[in-house]
Amino acid sequence: MPSYCILEVSWFTFSRYRVAYPLDKPQLVMKMNNLKQLRYSILATRLHITELVMDKIKNNNRYIDWWDGNPKKEKTDIFDPSSFKIEDMKQTYPKLEAGIENNLLQYYKDIIDMCKKNNIKLILYTAPEAPIYISYQKDKNKVKSVILNSALQNNLEYYDFTPDGQYYSDKLDQMLFDSHHVRKQIEFTKYFVSVLREKNTF
């Protein structure tokens, strides 16, 4: 039975503005040296989506939907593009560029290498984002090229669910809580699983 690692990558994966990996050299020297460290290194705000996907595939269990600890939040509470404010985006990305931090890029490469060495099938995906959000990402093509090239060079499967991606569907726009967070996790998980099964990934 092969082992799998589903890793989310996005426009700000390598950005010092958003990612909380250590950036200083002493901490970078402390390389990940075992699978436990690998697991902790890839924990992110959407870890639950990965867990739902793997749980559905392995056990076919029922889903538990939640958002901010409130399972009864209205299902119709989805992102309204008219509420998007460019000023809010500029607070995090003043120049509307996420950038590529070299140390963060190295962490990403380390994860790829570790999966190879341990015979773990690494699967990359980019979660849905609102069209209006990606329209302001000035360096999105530069970042996307890094992801695409790494997937090609390392023979990795990559599933892009953003409006620019191969697996985009307009129904994904109705699954967002805001411009770049999934609200309807159950629906997105089912869609993700259907794509994986169609590609005979599992």
C-alpha positions in Angstrom: 0.0 0.0 0.0 1.7 3.2 -1.1 2.0 6.2 1.2 0.6 9.6 0.1 1.3 13.2 1.0 -1.2 15.8 -0.2 0.4 19.2 -0.1 -1.3 22.5 -0.8 0.6 25.1 -2.8 -0.6 28.6 -3.7 0.3 32.1 -4.8 1.7 32.8 -1.3 3.4 29.5 -0.6 6.8 31.1 -0.9 5.8 34.5 0.5 7.4 35.9 3.6 4.2 37.9 4.1 2.1 34.9 4.9 4.1 31.7 5.5 5.3 31.2 9.1 8.4 29.0 8.4 11.6 30.1 10.0 13.6 32.4 7.6 16.9 32.9 9.4 19.9 30.8 8.5 20.4 29.0 11.9 16.9 27.6 11.8 17.2 26.7 8.1 20.3 24.6 8.8 18.2 22.5 11.1 16.9 20.4 8.2 13.9 18.1 8.5 15.4 14.6 9.2 12.5 12.3 9.7 8.9 11.8 8.7 7.5 13.3 11.9 9.2 16.6 11.2 7.9 16.4 7.6 4.3 16.0 8.8 4.6 19.0 11.2 6.3 21.1 8.5 3.3 21.0 6.2 0.6 21.7 8.7 -1.4 24.7 7.3 -4.8 26.4 7.6 -6.4 24.0 5.3 -5.0 20.8 6.7 -8.6 19.6 7.4 -9.3 19.5 3.6 -6.4 17.1 3.1 -7.5 15.0 6.1 -11.1 14.9 4.7 -9.8 13.7 1.3 -7.6 11.0 2.7 -10.3 9.9 5.2 -12.9 9.7 2.4 -10.7 7.6 0.2 -9.4 5.2 2.9 -12.5 4.7 5.0 -15.4 6.2 3.1 -16.5 7.8 6.3 -19.2 10.4 6.8 -18.0 14.0 6.7 -18.1 16.5 9.6 -18.5 20.0 8.3 -17.3 22.9 10.4 -16.2 26.5 10.1 -14.8 28.5 13.0 -16.1 25.8 15.3 -19.7 26.4 14.3 -21.2 23.5 12.4 -24.5 25.2 12.1 -23.2 28.2 10.2 -25.5 29.0 7.2 -24.8 27.1 4.1 -25.6 30.1 2.0 -22.9 32.2 3.7 -20.6 32.3 0.7 -18.3 35.0 -0.7 -19.8 38.0 -2.5 -17.2 39.4 -4.9 -18.7 42.9 -4.4 -17.4 42.8 -0.8 -13.8 42.4 -1.9 -11.6 45.4 -1.0 -8.2 45.8 -2.6 -7.1 47.8 0.4 -7.4 44.7 2.6 -5.3 42.8 0.2 -2.6 45.5 0.1 -2.3 45.4 3.9 -0.7 42.0 3.5 0.8 42.4 0.0 1.6 46.2 -0.4 2.8 45.8 -4.0 0.3 43.0 -4.7 3.2 40.6 -5.1 3.6 37.5 -2.9 7.2 37.1 -3.9 9.4 34.0 -3.7 11.6 33.7 -0.5 14.6 31.5 -1.3 14.5 29.8 2.1 10.8 28.9 1.7 11.5 27.6 -1.7 14.2 25.4 -0.3 11.8 24.0 2.3 9.4 23.1 -0.5 12.2 21.3 -2.4 13.2 19.5 0.8 9.6 18.1 1.2 9.8 16.9 -2.4 13.2 15.2 -1.8 12.1 13.6 1.5 9.0 12.1 -0.2 11.1 10.7 -2.9 13.6 9.1 -0.5 10.8 7.6 1.6 8.8 6.3 -1.4 5.9 8.7 -0.6 3.7 9.8 -3.5 3.4 13.6 -3.3 0.3 15.2 -4.7 0.1 19.0 -5.1 -3.0 21.0 -5.3 -4.1 24.6 -5.2 -7.4 25.3 -3.5 -10.1 27.5 -5.1 -9.7 31.3 -5.1 -12.1 33.9 -6.3 -11.5 35.3 -9.8 -11.3 38.8 -8.4 -8.6 37.8 -6.0 -6.3 36.2 -8.5 -6.8 39.1 -10.9 -4.8 41.3 -8.6 -1.9 38.9 -8.1 0.8 40.6 -10.1 3.4 37.8 -9.8 1.0 34.9 -10.0 2.5 33.6 -13.3 6.0 33.7 -11.8 5.0 31.7 -8.8 2.9 29.3 -10.8 5.8 28.6 -13.1 7.9 27.4 -10.1 5.1 25.0 -9.0 4.5 23.7 -12.6 8.2 23.2 -13.3 8.8 21.4 -10.0 5.8 19.1 -10.7 7.1 18.4 -14.2 10.7 17.8 -13.2 9.7 15.5 -10.3 6.9 13.7 -12.0 4.3 15.0 -9.5 0.6 15.2 -10.0 -0.7 18.8 -9.6 -4.4 19.8 -9.3 -5.1 23.5 -9.7 -8.6 24.5 -8.7 -8.2 28.2 -9.2 -9.9 30.0 -12.2 -6.6 29.7 -14.1 -6.3 26.0 -13.4 -7.2 22.9 -15.4 -9.6 21.7 -12.7 -11.5 24.9 -12.2 -15.3 24.8 -12.3 -17.6 27.8 -11.7 -19.3 25.9 -9.0 -16.1 26.2 -6.9 -16.9 30.0 -6.7 -19.9 29.1 -4.6 -17.8 27.1 -2.1 -15.8 30.1 -0.9 -16.0 31.8 2.5 -14.0 34.8 1.3 -11.7 35.5 -1.6 -9.3 32.6 -0.8 -10.7 30.3 1.9 -13.0 27.4 1.3 -16.3 27.5 3.2 -18.1 24.5 1.9 -15.4 22.0 2.7 -17.6 18.9 2.2 -18.5 19.9 -1.3 -15.0 20.8 -2.3 -13.6 17.6 -0.7 -16.1 15.5 -2.8 -15.1 17.4 -5.9 -11.4 16.9 -5.1 -11.9 13.2 -4.5 -13.9 12.8 -7.8 -11.0 14.3 -9.7 -8.4 12.1 -8.0 -10.5 9.0 -8.8 -11.1 10.1 -12.4 -7.3 10.3 -12.8 -6.8 6.9 -11.0 -4.6 8.5 -8.4 -5.8 6.1 -5.8 
